[in-house]
Amino acid sequence: MNMIDTIIQDVIDPLISRPRNRIRSKDYDFGIDQPELSRNELEAQYLLDIIKNDSRFRSNAEYWVGVTREVKNLVLADSTPEGIVETILRRMDQGEEN
């Protein structure tokens, strides 16, 4: 029986995927010590922090916070997917100009 187990392991083992999690997340302090911040301000602060972690958007992070919030509002307003994509593409073009 051990021989059969060994054969099965030899055949199946290469087929098993073993992904490695190499994500290094940043610990976020969710503003518990800043009760004076409104929910809107807190959202903007964390979006800015997240966007600044991406070197592609860092130089214009505040602009991308605005884009992110605009897209969020379009989704919440049940805008069409086409309208959302159009807005994103337009804002991407505008962002490249800035």
C-alpha positions in Angstrom: 0.0 0.0 0.0 2.9 2.4 0.8 4.2 1.8 -2.7 0.9 2.9 -4.2 0.8 6.0 -2.0 4.3 6.9 -3.2 3.4 6.5 -6.9 0.2 8.6 -6.4 2.2 11.3 -4.7 4.8 11.3 -7.5 2.1 11.7 -10.1 -0.1 14.2 -8.4 2.4 16.4 -6.5 3.6 18.2 -9.6 0.0 19.1 -10.5 -0.7 20.8 -7.2 -0.2 24.6 -7.3 1.5 26.2 -4.3 1.1 29.9 -4.8 3.3 32.1 -2.6 1.9 35.2 -1.1 4.5 37.9 -1.6 2.2 40.8 -0.9 3.6 43.2 1.7 0.7 45.1 3.0 1.0 48.3 4.9 -0.6 48.4 8.3 -3.2 51.1 8.4 -4.3 53.0 11.4 -8.0 53.7 10.7 -8.1 57.0 12.5 -9.4 55.8 15.8 -7.2 58.5 17.4 -8.6 61.1 15.1 -12.3 61.3 16.0 -12.5 64.9 14.7 -12.2 63.6 11.1 -15.5 63.2 9.2 -16.1 60.0 7.3 -15.5 61.9 4.1 -12.2 63.2 5.3 -11.1 59.8 6.6 -12.0 58.2 3.2 -9.9 60.8 1.3 -7.0 60.4 3.7 -6.8 56.6 3.3 -7.3 56.8 -0.5 -4.5 59.3 -0.7 -2.3 57.0 1.4 -3.1 54.0 -0.7 -2.5 55.9 -4.0 0.8 57.4 -2.8 2.1 53.8 -2.4 1.9 53.3 -6.2 4.8 55.1 -7.9 2.7 55.5 -11.1 0.2 57.7 -9.4 2.3 59.2 -6.6 3.1 62.5 -8.2 -0.6 63.3 -8.9 -2.1 61.4 -6.0 -4.7 64.0 -5.0 -6.1 64.0 -8.6 -6.4 60.2 -8.5 -8.2 60.4 -5.1 -10.8 62.6 -6.9 -11.1 60.2 -9.8 -11.5 57.3 -7.4 -14.2 59.1 -5.4 -16.0 60.1 -8.6 -16.0 56.5 -9.9 -17.3 55.4 -6.5 -20.2 57.9 -6.7 -21.0 56.8 -10.3 -21.2 53.2 -9.1 -23.4 54.1 -6.1 -25.7 56.1 -8.5 -26.2 53.0 -10.6 -24.5 54.6 -13.7 -24.1 52.3 -16.7 -20.8 50.4 -17.0 -20.2 52.3 -20.3 -20.7 55.6 -18.6 -18.2 54.6 -15.8 -15.6 53.5 -18.3 -16.1 56.6 -20.4 -15.5 58.7 -17.2 -12.4 56.8 -16.3 -10.9 57.1 -19.8 -11.6 60.8 -19.9 -10.2 61.4 -16.5 -7.1 59.3 -17.3 -6.5 61.5 -20.3 -6.9 64.6 -18.2 -4.6 63.1 -15.6 -1.8 62.7 -18.1 -2.1 66.3 -19.1 -1.6 67.4 -15.5 
